[in-house]
Amino acid sequence: MPRPRTLTQDRLVAAAHAVVDREGLAGLSMRAVAKELGMSTMGLYRYVADRETLERLLVESLLDAVDTAPPPDDTPWRERVEEMVRRLRVAVSARPAVLPLTVTHRHHSPGVLRWSETVLTILDEAGFDGTRRVIALRALLGYVIGALQLEHLGPLAGPGTTTIAALPPADFPHLADTARHARDVTPDAEFFGGLAILLRGLAS
């Protein structure tokens, strides 16, 4: 008789998150997760097919936490979209190490599909249709994913900005000056300031 399946998905996902938190995405493997769970690698294959499946489970656990209920419809569409983006940022920021996987696996995540459907509903009600709605959604996703990666993987307060600020002003006057000013920009100001620019552009 086959052995009973005793490993729950919650335990599996928690173990995978523990590996990524400790070793980064490069350390995520069937062997590492099996070790985290105190079982053999072959035993883990009874519950999950491969590393790609592990990645999908991580993305699903991250994005399923997003509140996808439509914001109140008595507010302007730009405020409603900003609220949806804020919710996504909060969820993703809880596990920033998993962020790069969202690009590859977002199509398989029920959470991001529901989020996209809600955003598209808001855009539709605001008069976006056809290719304009396509471009608007893609622009929003591109901004959110890119901005969050910059926020967590290359923050303004990081060593990269310090290095750029020290560039010779004679060779890079605008770049060096911009990097020096960047030290005073908070993550919230950077993220929502960029979002406001994008939304103004979409509205024009």
N, C-alpha and C positions, 0 to 999 in steps of 0.2 A: 504494500500500500504506500502511496506517496506520503511524505511527511507533511504535517499541517502547515499552512502558510501563516506564520506568526508575526511577520514583519509588517507593520502598518505603513501606509504611505507617509503619514506624518513623521514617523521615526526616520524613515528613509530620507525624506527631504531635510529634516533637521540635521542629519549626519552629513549630507551633501553640503548644506550651508556651513556647517562647522569646518569642513575641509577647505572650502573656498575662503572663509573668513581668516583661516590660519595660513593657508598656503597660496591663496590667489587662484584664479581660474586655471593657471598652468598646472596646478597640483590636483585638479579634479580628475579622478579616474575611478574605474570600477574597483581597482585594488585599494585605493585610498579610502573610499567610502565603506568598503567591506571591512577594512581594518578599524575604521571609526565605530562600526557597529559590532565589532568583535566576532565577525564571521568570516568564512572563507570567500574568496572571490567567486568561485564556482557557485557557492550558495547564494550569493547576491544575484546571479543571473537567473535564479528562479523567480525573482521579483521585478527585475528591470533588464531590458534587452542590451543596452550599451550606454556609452557616455552621452550620446546625443539625446537619449531618453532622459538621462539625469538632468541635462541642460534644460530640456523642456519642462521638467517637473520644477526646477528652480524658478524658471520664468513664470510658470503658472502660479506658484505659491506667492511670488512677489506681486504679480499684477491682479490676482484674484482679490487682493485686499483693497483694491481701488473702489471707492464708492462711485458707481456709475448711474445713480439715480439723477434724472434731469434737475438742474437747479431751477428755482422759481422762474416761471415764464413772464413775470411782470417786471423783469429787469432787462436792460439792453443786451443784445446778443454778445457783444464783446465782453461784458462782465460775466456772462454765463460761460463762455468759452474759457475765460481766465480762471474761473472756479474749477472747471474740469481739468485744466492744466495744473492748477495748484494741487488738486487731489492726486494726480498722477505723480507729481514731483514728491509729495510727502511719502507715498508708497515706495517709490523707487529709492529714495534717499535712505530708507531703512536698511537696504542691502545694496549699497553702491557697487560692490565688487561684482554683482551679477549683471549690472547695467549693460555691458557689451553684448551679452547674450540676447537682449531684448530685440536687437536689430534682426538677428537671424530667426528667432523663434516667435516673433510677435504674431505671426499669422495663425499660430497654433494655440494661442492663449485665449481662452474664453474671456478673461478679464479685459484684455486690450481690444478684443472684438466688440465687447459691450460698450467700452469707453468710446471707441470710434463711432459706433452706431449713435450714441447719445450726442456726440459732437456733430455728426453729420445731420442729425435732426435739427440741432440749433442752427447750423449753417443753412439748411433748407428753409427753415422758417424765416431766416434773415434775407432770403432771396437768392442764395447761391444755388446754382443748378449746373448740370452737365459738367463740362471740363473745368469750369471755374470752381466747382465744389471739389473736384478731384485735386486740383492744384492747392486749394486752401487746406484740405486735410493733410496732404503730403508735406506742405510747408510747415504746418503745425507739428506734425510728427518729427520732421527733420530738425526743427528748432528745439523741441523738447529733448530729444535724444542727444543731440549735439551739445546743447547747453548744459545738460546734466552731466555729460562726460567731462566737459571742461570744468564744471564746478567741483566734481569729486576726484577726477584723475589729473587735472591740470589747473588747480585753483589760482586765482589772482594773487593770493598771498603766498604762493609756492616759490620754490627756488628759480623756476623758469622766468618769472616776472622780475626777480631780483637781478638775474643775469642780463636780461634785456635792458633793464634800467641803467645798467653800468656800461652799456655800449657807448662807443665814442660819439658824442653829439655831432661832430663834424661829418660823420659817415651816416648816422641814423638819427637825425634830429627829431623827427616826429615819432619814430618808434620808441626811442629812449624816453622822450617826454611823456608819451602815453603810458608807458610802463610805470613811470614814477607816479602818475596820477592814479593808476590802477590800484595802488596800495590803499587808497581811501575808499574804494568801492566795495560794499558788502556783497555777499553772495545773493541776498534778496534783491538788492538794487540792480545787480548785474542781470539776474534772471528775469525779473519782472519788467525791468527797463527794456530789455531786448524784446520781450513778449509784446509790450505796448507798441513798440515800433512795428513789429510784424502785423499786429492786429490793425493798426492804422493803415498800413499798406494794403491789407486785404479789403478794408472798407472803402478804399478809394476807387 
